[in-house]
Structure formats: C-alpha cells, structure tokens
Amino acid sequence: MRLCARWRNDKLAFVLLLAVILPLKGTLAAAAEVSAELGGRFESNASNSNLPSDRLADGFFTVRIDAGTSGVLGRDWRWHAYLAGEGEQAFRFTELSQIEGGIRLGLERKFGLGWRAPRLQFDLYTAYRGAGQPGASGAGLAPSLGFVWQVVERGGISVRYLPQWFFAQGALFYSGAQEGRISGWFDVFPATRLFLDYSIRYGDVVSYATPPRPDLAAIAEVKETTDVFGAERMAYRFDAWTQSVRAGIDQKLTTWLKLRMAYRFEITQRGNLDYANHIAEIGLRVKF
C-alpha cells in the first residue's frame, strides 16, 4: 500500500509536469521545441552486488519529455533553457521505479567560425525525483563543464566534467560524486551516427546484499535493511570508483523521428570489492 500510494502521487506529479510542458510549444518563441522519447533499459545487476547469489536483473520502461527554447547572444554565444521530465517503471522489482522533473539551463561559447571551431559548454540541471524506495526521493543538482571539438566534418570529440549531488530524504541515498567523461561520434551516413563514451566516476554507490557481509559493513557509511528485492537484504552506501564504456547508434528515421540503441558496461571497485553491470538501452525519440 505504501508503494502504491507513493507511485500514484509520483504519476500525478508527472501528469502535472506534462500539463505545464506541452502548452509551451505554442507559447514560447519560434525556436521552441518539444521532444519525447519512449524506450526501455535492461540491467544485469540492478542490485549492484558482487556475489552471484545476490545479482538480480531487471528491466525498465522509460519515458522522457523535454520542452524549451534556445537563442543566440551576439556572434559567439548560444543559450538554451528546457523543462525536463523523465520516469522509469521497473518490470520486476517495482520499488526501483522513479519519476523526475526539473530545469536544464545551458550556455555555449564558440571560438572562431565554421564547423571546426571548438566550443565551451556550461550546463546546469536541477530536479526533484520521486522514488518507489523509502527515503530515495529528493532533489538533485548536476552542473557540467564541457569542451567540444568537431575534428572532421562528420565527427568529433567532447570532454566533460560532471559533479553531482543528490539530497535524498533518507541518509542511504544522500550522495555526491565527481565524474569525468570523454565522448566521440562519427556520422557514417547523413542519417546514421555512431558514438562511443568512456567515463570514470568517484562517489557514493548503494549495494544490496544478503547479510552477513562484514566486508561491506566495514566500508559502509550507511547501512539499512530493505525488502525492495523481495526477500530482506541489507543496503550499504559507500564510496567507490566506477568506470563505464558505452557504445551505440543514433538512426534518423524521418525528419522528426530518431531511434537510439546503446550498450554500456560498468565496473565498480573499492579495494578488493568489485561488481559489474551490463546495460542495454533502446529509445524512440520524436521531435515536434
């Protein structure tokens, strides 16, 4: 009952977010745009555990909606402002479901003329997240600073620094992290883009395991019992390094419809402890 009531409230918040976002198409300036993406994600280790007996997989139905506008400031500056809403519904362990709504602001400085001119980007994203797990709801703040260079006419690279903070209602999910990411893309055909990302992150993670786990208890800053995965387990929050590699394809189907498919491999390490996660994603994005 607790989960159902919380999830009904979160869905109501999402409906209200849509009611705000969708009319913006007709009220903002000519540069306004609205886009939506429906998709899915599979995680081989949603429980973030290093023991085979505790590794639990799950799939998620995902939806994302963005609405906003952008413009120019002189010759070299561009800006954008968007309302962003997203949600995911877990298929197997429903308390992993969550919904989020926030604001994304950005500023870009271009150095020079032409497609080869490098660009410096600053983004700020702040949002509120409603989650199925008790104590996992809260507000997040994620600024980022990036450098983008289109090396050849069909491709380029970007380097980005992304600190993240999440101010959760419960101590278990109260977190902070520092992340660095390098990305590359190449347009094989005008409608087909391949991309490859590598990121390294240091910060809080939450691992779920069947007690007793003295190795996790020794490094955990916070630990709590939970039944999010059915049988009672212990959730441990601790600092760790996470490295990930992500590869995928963006395929433009029409001028307003795009298909995205990606695979990501993640490995998290803290001393002798390590666990991996294989993640597959697919999304169909429509732009109005």
KESEZA-947560 format. One record per residue: x, y, z of N, C-alpha, C in turn; residue number from 1; residue in three letters. Coordinates in steps of 0.05 Angstrom, whole numbers, plus 5000, padded with zeros to 4 digits. Atoms other than C-alpha are relative to their C-alpha. Example, Ala and Ser with C-alpha at 12.3 -4.5 7.8 and 13.67 -1.06 7.14 Angstrom:
BEGIN
[[5018 4976 5000] [5246 4910 5156] [5018 5024 5000] 1 "ALA"]
[[4984 4976 4999] [5273 4979 5143] [4985 5022 5014] 2 "SER"]
REM end
This chain:
BEGIN
[[5017 4976 5000] [5000 5000 5000] [5017 5025 5000] 1 "MET"]
[[4982 4977 4999] [5057 5048 5017] [5011 5006 4973] 2 "ARG"]
[[4989 4996 5027] [5088 5038 4948] [4979 5010 4981] 3 "LEU"]
[[5021 4992 5019] [5022 5044 4911] [4993 5029 5004] 4 "CYS"]
[[5007 4973 4995] [5005 5109 4946] [5022 5019 4990] 5 "ALA"]
[[4978 4983 5009] [5074 5138 4932] [5001 5001 4970] 6 "ARG"]
[[4997 5000 5029] [5074 5116 4860] [4976 5015 4987] 7 "TRP"]
[[5022 4985 5010] [5004 5145 4849] [5006 5030 5001] 8 "ARG"]
[[4993 4972 4997] [5029 5212 4875] [5021 5008 4980] 9 "ASN"]
[[4979 4994 5020] [5091 5208 4830] [4988 5002 4972] 10 "ASP"]
[[5012 4999 5027] [5048 5193 4769] [4983 5026 4997] 11 "LYS"]
[[5015 4975 5001] [5003 5252 4787] [5019 5023 4995] 12 "LEU"]
[[4980 4979 5005] [5065 5296 4790] [5009 5001 4971] 13 "ALA"]
[[4991 5002 5027] [5086 5271 4722] [4978 5012 4981] 14 "PHE"]
[[5022 4989 5016] [5017 5287 4692] [4999 5031 5002] 15 "VAL"]
[[4999 4971 4996] [5021 5357 4722] [5023 5012 4985] 16 "LEU"]
[[4977 4991 5015] [5090 5365 4691] [4994 5001 4971] 17 "LEU"]
[[5008 5000 5028] [5062 5346 4623] [4982 5023 4994] 18 "LEU"]
[[5018 4979 5004] [5007 5396 4632] [5014 5027 4998] 19 "ALA"]
[[4985 4975 5002] [5059 5451 4641] [5017 5000 4975] 20 "VAL"]
[[4981 5000 5022] [5107 5428 4587] [4987 5002 4973] 21 "ILE"]
[[5011 5002 5027] [5062 5413 4528] [4990 5027 4989] 22 "LEU"]
[[5009 4974 5011] [5029 5483 4522] [5023 5018 4992] 23 "PRO"]
[[4978 4982 5007] [5099 5514 4517] [5005 5001 4970] 24 "LEU"]
[[4995 5001 5029] [5102 5493 4444] [4986 5024 4986] 25 "LYS"]
[[5015 4978 5012] [5050 5546 4428] [5005 5027 5011] 26 "GLY"]
[[4997 4975 4986] [5071 5599 4477] [5028 5011 4999] 27 "THR"]
[[4973 4990 5001] [5147 5603 4471] [5006 5012 4973] 28 "LEU"]
[[4992 4988 5025] [5186 5637 4416] [5002 4979 4977] 29 "ALA"]
[[4999 5017 5023] [5196 5609 4346] [5020 4977 5003] 30 "ALA"]
[[4979 5021 4997] [5257 5569 4368] [4992 4979 5019] 31 "ALA"]
[[5008 5020 4980] [5216 5529 4418] [4998 4973 4987] 32 "ALA"]
[[5002 5027 5009] [5217 5454 4412] [4990 4982 5023] 33 "GLU"]
[[5009 5020 4981] [5184 5395 4447] [5008 4973 4989] 34 "VAL"]
[[4993 5027 5008] [5211 5324 4444] [4993 4980 5021] 35 "SER"]
[[5007 5022 4982] [5192 5258 4475] [5014 4975 4991] 36 "ALA"]
[[4987 5026 5006] [5227 5191 4479] [4987 4978 5017] 37 "GLU"]
[[5010 5024 4987] [5196 5124 4496] [5021 4978 4995] 38 "LEU"]
[[4980 5020 5003] [5243 5066 4509] [5000 4980 5022] 39 "GLY"]
[[4997 5020 4980] [5269 5012 4553] [5029 4996 5007] 40 "GLY"]
[[4973 5005 4991] [5331 4991 4592] [5001 4974 5015] 41 "ARG"]
[[4996 5025 4985] [5357 4924 4618] [5026 5002 5015] 42 "PHE"]
[[4975 5001 4983] [5407 4918 4675] [5004 4972 5010] 43 "GLU"]
[[4994 5028 4991] [5441 4852 4690] [5005 4999 5030] 44 "SER"]
[[4993 5000 4972] [5459 4874 4761] [4988 5024 5013] 45 "ASN"]
[[5014 4977 4989] [5406 4922 4786] [5005 5002 5030] 46 "ALA"]
[[4995 5000 4971] [5424 4903 4858] [5029 5009 5007] 47 "SER"]
[[4973 4991 4995] [5497 4925 4850] [5015 4982 5019] 48 "ASN"]
[[4988 5019 4982] [5524 4862 4882] [5023 4986 4986] 49 "SER"]
[[4977 5015 5011] [5590 4825 4873] [4997 4970 5002] 50 "ASN"]
[[5004 5029 4997] [5562 4756 4893] [4979 4990 4980] 51 "LEU"]
[[5021 5010 5020] [5525 4714 4840] [4973 4996 5013] 52 "PRO"]
[[5025 5005 4987] [5472 4696 4891] [4984 5025 5006] 53 "SER"]
[[5014 4975 4995] [5455 4769 4902] [4996 5017 4975] 54 "ASP"]
[[5003 4985 5024] [5459 4793 4830] [4972 4996 4989] 55 "ARG"]
[[5028 5002 5009] [5388 4809 4807] [4997 5019 4977] 56 "LEU"]
[[5004 4984 5024] [5370 4834 4738] [4971 5012 4999] 57 "ALA"]
[[5026 4988 5004] [5312 4879 4719] [4999 5016 4975] 58 "ASP"]
[[5005 4983 5024] [5282 4916 4660] [4983 5024 5008] 59 "GLY"]
[[5014 4975 4994] [5253 4986 4658] [4987 5010 4975] 60 "PHE"]
[[5012 4984 5021] [5203 5021 4614] [5006 5029 5006] 61 "PHE"]
[[4991 4972 4995] [5228 5093 4605] [4985 5019 4982] 62 "THR"]
[[5012 4978 5016] [5197 5158 4582] [5015 5026 5008] 63 "VAL"]
[[4987 4974 4996] [5229 5227 4574] [4987 5021 4983] 64 "ARG"]
[[5012 4977 5015] [5199 5294 4554] [5016 5025 5006] 65 "ILE"]
[[4986 4975 4997] [5236 5359 4542] [4985 5022 4984] 66 "ASP"]
[[5013 4977 5014] [5207 5427 4524] [5015 5025 5007] 67 "ALA"]
[[4986 4975 4994] [5243 5493 4517] [5006 5016 4976] 68 "GLY"]
[[4993 4983 5022] [5276 5543 4473] [5030 5007 5002] 69 "THR"]
[[4972 4993 5001] [5345 5568 4453] [5003 5026 4983] 70 "SER"]
[[4996 4976 5015] [5376 5630 4424] [5030 5007 4998] 71 "GLY"]
[[4972 4991 5003] [5440 5669 4408] [5004 5026 5014] 72 "VAL"]
[[4992 4975 4987] [5476 5724 4444] [5025 5010 4985] 73 "LEU"]
[[4978 4990 5017] [5519 5761 4393] [5008 4978 4980] 74 "GLY"]
[[4991 5018 5020] [5562 5722 4345] [5010 4973 5012] 75 "ARG"]
[[4986 5023 4990] [5596 5672 4391] [4986 4985 5023] 76 "ASP"]
[[5013 5012 4977] [5547 5656 4447] [4972 4988 4993] 77 "TRP"]
[[5027 5012 5003] [5486 5609 4448] [4991 4992 5028] 78 "ARG"]
[[5011 5009 4975] [5439 5592 4505] [4976 4982 4996] 79 "TRP"]
[[5025 5016 5002] [5383 5543 4519] [4988 4997 5028] 80 "HIS"]
[[5014 5004 4975] [5331 5532 4573] [4978 4980 4995] 81 "ALA"]
[[5020 5021 5004] [5288 5469 4580] [4988 4991 5026] 82 "TYR"]
[[5013 5016 4979] [5238 5437 4625] [5004 4971 4992] 83 "LEU"]
[[4994 5028 5005] [5256 5363 4631] [4985 4982 5019] 84 "ALA"]
[[5014 5019 4983] [5214 5306 4656] [5007 4971 4990] 85 "GLY"]
[[4994 5027 5008] [5231 5232 4657] [4990 4981 5022] 86 "GLU"]
[[5009 5021 4981] [5206 5168 4690] [5008 4973 4991] 87 "GLY"]
[[4995 5028 5007] [5220 5094 4692] [4985 4982 5019] 88 "GLU"]
[[5016 5020 4986] [5177 5036 4712] [5014 4973 4999] 89 "GLN"]
[[4987 5026 4999] [5212 4973 4735] [4980 4977 4996] 90 "ALA"]
[[5018 5022 5006] [5183 4908 4710] [4999 4980 5023] 91 "PHE"]
[[4998 5022 4981] [5206 4860 4764] [4999 5010 5029] 92 "ARG"]
[[4999 4989 4973] [5223 4900 4827] [4989 5028 4999] 93 "PHE"]
[[5014 4974 5006] [5172 4957 4825] [5009 5023 5017] 94 "THR"]
[[4991 4978 4983] [5202 4997 4882] [5024 5014 4989] 95 "GLU"]
[[4978 4987 5014] [5261 5013 4836] [4989 5022 4981] 96 "LEU"]
[[5011 4980 5018] [5213 5056 4795] [5003 5028 5011] 97 "SER"]
[[4997 4973 4992] [5221 5131 4797] [4992 5020 4978] 98 "GLN"]
[[5008 4979 5018] [5200 5196 4765] [5014 5026 5008] 99 "ILE"]
[[4983 4977 4995] [5237 5262 4758] [4991 5023 4982] 100 "GLU"]
[[5006 4976 5016] [5223 5333 4735] [5018 5023 5009] 101 "GLY"]
[[4982 4978 4993] [5269 5393 4731] [5004 5020 4978] 102 "GLY"]
[[4993 4979 5018] [5301 5450 4694] [5029 4997 4991] 103 "ILE"]
[[4973 5002 5011] [5362 5448 4647] [5006 5027 4986] 104 "ARG"]
[[4991 4975 5011] [5399 5512 4631] [5028 4997 4988] 105 "LEU"]
[[4974 5003 5012] [5459 5519 4585] [5010 5024 4986] 106 "GLY"]
[[4987 4978 5014] [5508 5568 4556] [5024 4989 4985] 107 "LEU"]
[[4978 5010 5017] [5557 5556 4499] [5015 5023 4987] 108 "GLU"]
[[4983 4980 5013] [5616 5597 4474] [5016 4987 4978] 109 "ARG"]
[[4986 5010 5024] [5643 5585 4404] [5024 5016 4994] 110 "LYS"]
[[4975 4986 5005] [5715 5602 4388] [5007 4998 4971] 111 "PHE"]
[[4994 5000 5028] [5720 5620 4315] [4976 4996 4983] 112 "GLY"]
[[5021 5004 5019] [5679 5608 4253] [5002 4972 4987] 113 "LEU"]
[[5000 5025 5014] [5659 5546 4214] [4995 4976 5018] 114 "GLY"]
[[5007 5023 4985] [5644 5475 4235] [5023 4989 5017] 115 "TRP"]
[[4978 5009 4984] [5714 5463 4263] [5006 5016 5025] 116 "ARG"]
[[4995 4983 4977] [5710 5518 4314] [4994 4985 5026] 117 "ALA"]
[[5006 5013 4975] [5716 5489 4385] [4980 5016 5016] 118 "PRO"]
[[5021 4988 4984] [5661 5503 4435] [5003 4992 5030] 119 "ARG"]
[[4999 5004 4972] [5660 5511 4510] [4971 5001 5010] 120 "LEU"]
[[5028 5002 4991] [5594 5490 4544] [4998 4998 5030] 121 "GLN"]
[[5007 5002 4972] [5566 5500 4613] [4970 4994 5002] 122 "PHE"]
[[5027 5007 4996] [5502 5466 4635] [4994 4997 5030] 123 "ASP"]
[[5009 5003 4973] [5462 5465 4699] [4973 4986 5000] 124 "LEU"]
[[5025 5015 4998] [5409 5414 4715] [4992 4996 5029] 125 "TYR"]
[[5010 5004 4973] [5367 5414 4778] [4972 4988 4998] 126 "THR"]
[[5026 5015 5002] [5308 5368 4791] [4992 4989 5026] 127 "ALA"]
[[5010 5015 4978] [5264 5334 4841] [4992 4972 4991] 128 "TYR"]
[[5005 5028 5007] [5259 5258 4840] [4981 4988 5021] 129 "ARG"]
[[5017 5016 4983] [5202 5217 4868] [5006 4970 4995] 130 "GLY"]
[[4991 5027 5003] [5223 5145 4880] [4983 4980 5016] 131 "ALA"]
[[5015 5020 4986] [5190 5080 4900] [5012 4990 5026] 132 "GLY"]
[[4987 5008 4976] [5242 5063 4952] [4997 5021 5022] 133 "GLN"]
[[5002 4981 4978] [5230 5094 5020] [5027 5015 5005] 134 "PRO"]
[[4977 4984 4995] [5279 5152 5031] [5016 5007 4975] 135 "GLY"]
[[4985 4995 5024] [5302 5153 4958] [4991 5025 4985] 136 "ALA"]
[[5010 4975 5013] [5262 5215 4938] [5017 5023 5009] 137 "SER"]
[[4985 4977 4992] [5296 5282 4938] [5007 5018 4977] 138 "GLY"]
[[4992 4981 5020] [5328 5339 4899] [5028 4996 4992] 139 "ALA"]
[[4974 5004 5011] [5388 5335 4854] [5011 5025 4987] 140 "GLY"]
[[4986 4978 5012] [5439 5385 4828] [5023 4989 4984] 141 "LEU"]
[[4979 5011 5017] [5485 5370 4769] [5009 5021 4980] 142 "ALA"]
[[4987 4983 5020] [5527 5424 4735] [5019 4984 4984] 143 "PRO"]
[[4980 5013 5017] [5574 5406 4679] [5015 5021 4984] 144 "SER"]
[[4983 4983 5016] [5631 5438 4641] [5013 4983 4978] 145 "LEU"]
[[4991 5017 5022] [5649 5411 4572] [5014 5016 4978] 146 "GLY"]
[[4986 4989 5023] [5695 5423 4513] [4994 4982 4976] 147 "PHE"]
[[5008 5016 5023] [5671 5401 4444] [5016 5010 4976] 148 "VAL"]
[[4984 4994 5024] [5713 5398 4381] [4992 4981 4977] 149 "TRP"]
[[5007 5016 5024] [5688 5374 4313] [5025 4997 4983] 150 "GLN"]
[[4974 5004 5012] [5753 5344 4288] [4999 4998 4970] 151 "VAL"]
[[5004 5003 5029] [5728 5324 4219] [4971 5008 4995] 152 "VAL"]
[[5026 4990 5007] [5666 5344 4181] [4978 4982 5011] 153 "GLU"]
[[5020 5019 4992] [5629 5281 4202] [5002 4991 5029] 154 "ARG"]
[[4996 5010 4973] [5655 5271 4272] [5016 5018 5018] 155 "GLY"]
[[4985 4984 4981] [5685 5299 4335] [5002 4987 5027] 156 "GLY"]
[[4996 5010 4973] [5701 5291 4409] [4990 5021 5020] 157 "ILE"]
[[5006 4981 4978] [5679 5322 4474] [5011 4989 5026] 158 "SER"]
[[4990 5006 4973] [5709 5323 4544] [4983 5015 5020] 159 "VAL"]
[[5019 4987 4981] [5664 5338 4603] [5005 4992 5029] 160 "ARG"]
[[4998 5005 4971] [5668 5345 4678] [4972 5004 5012] 161 "TYR"]
[[5027 5000 4990] [5604 5329 4716] [4999 4993 5030] 162 "LEU"]
[[5005 5005 4971] [5599 5337 4792] [4970 4996 5004] 163 "PRO"]
[[5029 5006 4995] [5533 5311 4821] [4995 4998 5030] 164 "GLN"]
[[5009 5002 4972] [5496 5318 4887] [4971 4993 5000] 165 "TRP"]
[[5028 5007 4997] [5432 5286 4908] [4993 5001 5030] 166 "PHE"]
[[5008 4994 4972] [5397 5310 4972] [4975 4984 5006] 167 "PHE"]
[[5022 5018 4996] [5354 5250 4989] [4987 5004 5027] 168 "ALA"]
[[5014 4998 4975] [5303 5245 5044] [5013 4981 5021] 169 "GLN"]
[[4988 5020 4982] [5339 5184 5073] [5031 5001 4997] 170 "GLY"]
[[4971 4999 5001] [5413 5180 5091] [5012 4980 4981] 171 "ALA"]
[[4989 5021 5018] [5423 5117 5049] [5004 5010 4972] 172 "LEU"]
[[4999 4991 5028] [5411 5154 4984] [5011 5029 4997] 173 "PHE"]
[[4988 4973 5000] [5442 5221 5003] [5028 4997 4988] 174 "TYR"]
[[4975 5007 5014] [5501 5223 4955] [5013 5024 4986] 175 "SER"]
[[4984 4981 5016] [5555 5262 4918] [5020 4985 4984] 176 "GLY"]
[[4980 5014 5017] [5602 5244 4862] [5013 5020 4981] 177 "ALA"]
[[4986 4985 5021] [5653 5272 4813] [5004 4981 4976] 178 "GLN"]
[[4998 5017 5023] [5654 5246 4742] [5013 5015 4977] 179 "GLU"]
[[4988 4990 5024] [5696 5256 4680] [4992 4982 4977] 180 "GLY"]
[[5010 5015 5023] [5674 5235 4611] [5013 5010 4974] 181 "ARG"]
[[4991 4993 5027] [5704 5233 4541] [4983 4985 4980] 182 "ILE"]
[[5018 5011 5020] [5659 5221 4481] [5009 5005 4972] 183 "SER"]
[[4994 4996 5028] [5667 5212 4407] [4976 4991 4983] 184 "GLY"]
[[5021 5008 5018] [5619 5208 4349] [5009 5003 4971] 185 "TRP"]
[[4993 4999 5029] [5622 5196 4274] [4974 4993 4984] 186 "PHE"]
[[5023 5003 5017] [5567 5203 4222] [5008 4982 4976] 187 "ASP"]
[[4994 5019 5022] [5574 5141 4178] [4985 5008 4975] 188 "VAL"]
[[5017 4990 5021] [5517 5166 4135] [4986 5025 5011] 189 "PHE"]
[[5014 4976 4990] [5477 5231 4139] [4979 4994 5022] 190 "PRO"]
[[5021 5006 4981] [5423 5195 4179] [5010 4980 5021] 191 "ALA"]
[[4990 5020 4982] [5468 5147 4218] [5025 5009 5015] 192 "THR"]
[[4978 4991 4984] [5513 5167 4276] [5008 4977 5020] 193 "ARG"]
[[4989 5018 4981] [5558 5120 4316] [5013 5017 5023] 194 "LEU"]
[[4988 4985 4978] [5581 5142 4386] [5013 4980 5020] 195 "PHE"]
[[4985 5016 4981] [5629 5117 4439] [5007 5019 5023] 196 "LEU"]
[[4994 4984 4976] [5636 5143 4511] [5016 4984 5020] 197 "ASP"]
[[4987 5012 4977] [5683 5129 4568] [4997 5019 5023] 198 "TYR"]
[[5002 4982 4977] [5671 5156 4638] [5012 4986 5024] 199 "SER"]
[[4990 5009 4974] [5703 5150 4706] [4988 5017 5022] 200 "ILE"]
[[5015 4986 4980] [5666 5168 4769] [5010 4991 5028] 201 "ARG"]
[[4994 5007 4972] [5684 5171 4843] [4978 5012 5018] 202 "TYR"]
[[5021 4989 4982] [5628 5177 4894] [4984 4978 5012] 203 "GLY"]
[[5017 5018 4985] [5572 5144 4932] [4986 4980 4982] 204 "ASP"]
[[5015 5021 5013] [5542 5078 4909] [4984 4985 5022] 205 "VAL"]
[[5016 5016 4982] [5489 5034 4941] [5000 4971 4990] 206 "VAL"]
[[4999 5029 5007] [5499 4958 4941] [4981 4985 5018] 207 "SER"]
[[5019 5016 4985] [5447 4907 4962] [5011 4972 5003] 208 "TYR"]
[[4988 5027 4996] [5469 4841 4993] [4985 4986 5023] 209 "ALA"]
[[5011 5017 4978] [5445 4784 5037] [5020 4999 5023] 210 "THR"]
[[4981 5001 4978] [5476 4791 5106] [5004 4971 5009] 211 "PRO"]
[[4981 4980 4991] [5522 4777 5139] [5021 5006 4978] 212 "PRO"]
[[4979 4992 5019] [5572 4817 5096] [5019 5018 5015] 213 "ARG"]
[[4981 4983 4985] [5627 4841 5143] [5018 5017 4983] 214 "PRO"]
[[4983 4984 5018] [5668 4865 5083] [4986 5026 4992] 215 "ASP"]
[[5015 4976 5007] [5613 4914 5063] [4994 5017 5024] 216 "LEU"]
[[5005 4985 4975] [5596 4933 5134] [5024 5016 5009] 217 "ALA"]
[[4976 4986 4992] [5668 4953 5145] [5005 5026 4985] 218 "ALA"]
[[4995 4976 5016] [5668 5005 5089] [4975 5018 4997] 219 "ILE"]
[[5025 4985 5004] [5595 5028 5091] [4998 5024 5019] 220 "ALA"]
[[5006 4976 4984] [5579 5098 5115] [4972 4998 5011] 221 "GLU"]
[[5028 5003 4991] [5505 5080 5120] [4992 4972 4991] 222 "VAL"]
[[5011 5026 5007] [5471 5012 5121] [4971 4998 5012] 223 "LYS"]
[[5028 5003 4992] [5396 4995 5125] [4989 4975 4989] 224 "GLU"]
[[5014 5023 5011] [5352 4935 5117] [4979 5009 4980] 225 "THR"]
[[5019 4993 5021] [5307 4934 5056] [4988 4975 4988] 226 "THR"]
[[5013 5023 5013] [5257 4889 5021] [4993 5008 4971] 227 "ASP"]
[[5005 4991 5027] [5260 4925 4953] [5003 4977 4980] 228 "VAL"]
[[4997 5023 5018] [5283 4859 4921] [4986 4975 5010] 229 "PHE"]
[[5016 5022 4990] [5232 4816 4956] [5010 4991 5027] 230 "GLY"]
[[4989 5009 4974] [5270 4778 5010] [5016 5022 5013] 231 "ALA"]
[[4986 4979 4985] [5301 4821 5064] [5030 4999 4994] 232 "GLU"]
[[4971 4997 5005] [5371 4846 5046] [5009 5025 5015] 233 "ARG"]
[[4989 4976 4989] [5418 4898 5072] [5010 5018 4978] 234 "MET"]
[[4990 4981 5020] [5433 4961 5032] [5023 5015 5013] 235 "ALA"]
[[4976 4987 4989] [5503 4992 5041] [5007 5023 4981] 236 "TYR"]
[[4990 4977 5016] [5525 5061 5018] [5030 5004 5007] 237 "ARG"]
[[4971 4995 4996] [5600 5072 5008] [5011 5013 4975] 238 "PHE"]
[[4986 4988 5023] [5649 5109 4963] [5013 4979 4984] 239 "ASP"]
[[4987 5019 5018] [5675 5073 4902] [5006 5013 4974] 240 "ALA"]
[[4994 4992 5028] [5705 5082 4833] [4983 4984 4981] 241 "TRP"]
[[5016 5013 5021] [5660 5067 4774] [5010 5009 4972] 242 "THR"]
[[4992 4994 5028] [5685 5062 4702] [4980 4987 4982] 243 "GLN"]
[[5020 5010 5019] [5639 5053 4643] [5008 5006 4971] 244 "SER"]
[[4997 4996 5029] [5643 5045 4568] [4973 4996 4987] 245 "VAL"]
[[5026 5001 5013] [5582 5059 4525] [5004 5004 4970] 246 "ARG"]
[[4999 4998 5030] [5574 5048 4450] [4972 4997 4989] 247 "ALA"]
[[5027 5001 5010] [5513 5058 4407] [4998 5013 4973] 248 "GLY"]
[[5006 4989 5026] [5479 5084 4345] [4975 5017 5003] 249 "ILE"]
[[5024 4983 5004] [5431 5141 4331] [4992 4998 4970] 250 "ASP"]
[[5009 5003 5027] [5390 5127 4269] [4976 5018 4995] 251 "GLN"]
[[5022 4982 5007] [5347 5183 4240] [4981 4985 4981] 252 "LYS"]
[[5019 5014 5017] [5284 5151 4212] [4984 5019 4982] 253 "LEU"]
[[5012 4978 5016] [5249 5215 4189] [5011 5026 5011] 254 "THR"]
[[4991 4974 4990] [5259 5289 4200] [4993 5005 5029] 255 "THR"]
[[5009 4995 4973] [5223 5284 4266] [5001 4975 5018] 256 "TRP"]
[[4999 5025 4984] [5235 5211 4289] [5028 4988 4999] 257 "LEU"]
[[4973 5011 4998] [5300 5180 4314] [5000 4976 5018] 258 "LYS"]
[[4997 5024 4984] [5319 5111 4340] [5028 5000 5012] 259 "LEU"]
[[4974 5001 4986] [5374 5104 4392] [5003 4972 5013] 260 "ARG"]
[[4994 5025 4987] [5406 5038 4414] [5028 5001 5011] 261 "MET"]
[[4974 4998 4987] [5464 5031 4462] [5005 4976 5019] 262 "ALA"]
[[4991 5020 4980] [5503 4981 4505] [5021 5013 5018] 263 "TYR"]
[[4981 4988 4982] [5541 5002 4567] [5009 4978 5020] 264 "ARG"]
[[4988 5018 4980] [5589 4962 4611] [5011 5017 5022] 265 "PHE"]
[[4991 4985 4977] [5602 4987 4681] [5014 4981 5019] 266 "GLU"]
[[4987 5015 4979] [5650 4962 4734] [5006 5019 5023] 267 "ILE"]
[[4996 4984 4976] [5652 4989 4805] [5019 4986 5019] 268 "THR"]
[[4978 5012 4984] [5712 4978 4851] [5005 5017 5025] 269 "GLN"]
[[4992 4988 4974] [5730 4992 4923] [5018 4979 5014] 270 "ARG"]
[[4981 5019 4989] [5793 4956 4947] [4997 4973 4986] 271 "GLY"]
[[5003 5026 5013] [5783 4881 4935] [4971 4994 4991] 272 "ASN"]
[[5028 5004 5009] [5708 4890 4922] [4997 5012 4972] 273 "LEU"]
[[5007 4990 5026] [5684 4897 4851] [4975 4986 4990] 274 "ASP"]
[[5024 5012 5013] [5619 4885 4813] [4996 5014 4973] 275 "TYR"]
[[5005 4990 5028] [5598 4894 4740] [4971 5001 4994] 276 "ALA"]
[[5028 4998 5009] [5534 4913 4705] [5000 5003 4970] 277 "ASN"]
[[5004 4998 5029] [5514 4902 4633] [4973 5013 4995] 278 "HIS"]
[[5024 4984 5004] [5463 4953 4609] [4994 5003 4970] 279 "ILE"]
[[5008 4997 5028] [5425 4953 4543] [4977 5021 5000] 280 "ALA"]
[[5020 4978 5002] [5383 5014 4522] [4989 5002 4972] 281 "GLU"]
[[5012 4993 5025] [5334 5030 4467] [4980 5022 5004] 282 "ILE"]
[[5018 4978 4998] [5294 5092 4454] [4991 5010 4973] 283 "GLY"]
[[5011 4989 5024] [5249 5121 4401] [4991 5029 5006] 284 "LEU"]
[[5004 4972 4993] [5250 5197 4402] [4986 5015 4977] 285 "ARG"]
[[5016 4984 5019] [5200 5243 4368] [5004 5029 5007] 286 "VAL"]
[[4996 4971 4995] [5212 5318 4360] [4979 5015 4985] 287 "LYS"]
[[5023 4984 5012] [5154 5366 4348] [5010 5027 4991] 288 "PHE"]
REM end
